[in-house]
Amino acid sequence: MVNDTTLLLDLDGVSVMRVERCEDGGRRVHLATADVSARACPACGVLASRVKGSSATTRPRDLPYGERGLEFFWHKRRWFCREPACPRASFTEQIPQIPAGARLTERLRSTAGRRIRDAGSTVIQATRDLHLSWPTVMDAFRTVAHEVVEAPLPEVGVLGIDETRRGKTKWEEDPDTGKWRLARDRWHTGFVDALGNGGLLGQVEGRTVADVLAWLATTPLEWKKRIRYVAIDMSATYRAAVRTGLPDAIVVVDHFHVVQLANTMLSLVRRRTTAQVRGRRGRASDPEWKARRRLLRNREDLTDEQFARMWNPLLDEGQIGQTLLTAWIAKESLRNLLALARTGPSRHQVGLARWKFLTWCADSDIPEVRTLATTVDRWWPEIASFIDTGHSNAKSEGINRVIKLVARNAFGFRNATNQRLRTRCVTTRRARGHIRRTHFMQCPGHCGPCCNRRHSSSTSASAFWPRNFSICMSSFRMASLKRAALSASTARTCAAPSSLTDVSSIRN
């Protein structure tokens, strides 16, 4: 029997007989079997024709409807199997949505698993929303998550490799020596589609060469042959693993970590020179302490006033200031070298920028600056690959953020396998079509910085025109003039001096 209530319930294999209002305000739905195949014997498959005694009533749970939900009463019949050779004499009706002995409908179980897999919900949140137990929801998640794990890997042209720490480090005291030793330091190495939307391709516990090679050994040979580049941070371990496991791939070092290395060098120089000259740690009244943040910022991100407040006091400070400015110029020279990426530079341009950086570092007597130059020279083939291709490991860093977010939402994981399963599902939602990128377009005339409104491409552009377009365009022209003036000022004040003595001659 098909009626409007049955269509509204939309549960395949059953029909609604009647609906009752309970004393507590809930609704009780009485169901009858509407699928002829439910009379088929589970053992032999022959359709039964003789009913055995009275009907049985079960109370399967389904998705919540409204604030109070529904309470199901399924009145199903028992049947005699008419096949003499069948070992099963009788059976009870069952349908795909409600198998024999099931307390939940299949769509409720599937929804519980997909809330974690596709919606990024935690297990405990899904249990509260669907009024289920933690083991039930976790089992449902494992069932639907295996569809993601067992799916074939997408084609990858640029592979990103990076590590994330799993939990905090644990130290323990040696009872014999009294010294503290590292007792636990757990890591996960992640493999990411660094160019496409494949997301996290896999994770392995540990961050050694053997761990990386173990994961690569599980991937098809044809899939590995399609990988042309591998983006990593400045890790010699990952570089050695890639050279062994992917000998035809070109290693590309991520430029963010190169700049981070230069900023670390600059901070080390500041701390060392302050301790040597002043005999103490830095204080808030010291010029180098006041400029510590501006020294780490990009030159183009500093206004003329901010640059002058950093540069001039350090020039007047003597040895500390000149040492810091020398290290700062080395950092900016390295950034100028990396800035050639994605601009189509010639070999002459790259060689000249590299020569300027190495010459400046070699002429200085600062140990940290020379160490930076040595490290860059040691990693030059990988840095040159970045300048040629522009590939980075940015997507790995973004996925690492999601991995840490999942761990925080779950208040940590005791089971590493469950953690890898959760993060794999959450970080591949875009590849599976559960997160869609919104495409935006600019205003007519490219009003740019004066208009902060991002306009969806699905809406007519005329609906988002600024009210006073002439004022909008004039603001854009003023912003362009300011950027041009800043570029001219940068070229005047940020030109690298040819020697250390020339540093004191530069005055803004």
Secondary structure by P-SEA (a helix, b strand, c coil): cccaaaaaaccccccccccccccccbbbbbbbbccccccccccccccccccccbbbbbbbbccccccbbbbbbbbbbbbbbcccccccccbbbbcccccccccccaaaaaaaaaaaacccccaaaaaaaacccaaaaaaaaaaaaaaaaacccccccbbbbbcccccbbbbbbccccccccccbbbbbbbbcccccccccccccccccaaaaaaaaaaccaaaaaaccbbbbcccaaaaaaaaaccccbbbbccaaaaaaaaaaaaaaaaaaaaaaaccccccccccccccccccccccccccaaaaaaaccccccccaaaaaaaaaaaaaaaaaaaaccccccccaaaaaaaaaaaaaaaaacccaaaaaaaaaaaaaaaaaaaaaaccccaaaaaaaaaaaaaaaaaacccccaaaaaaaaaaaaaccccccbbbbbbbbccccccccccbbbbccccccccccccaaaaaaaaaaaaaaaaaaaaaaaacccccccccccccccc
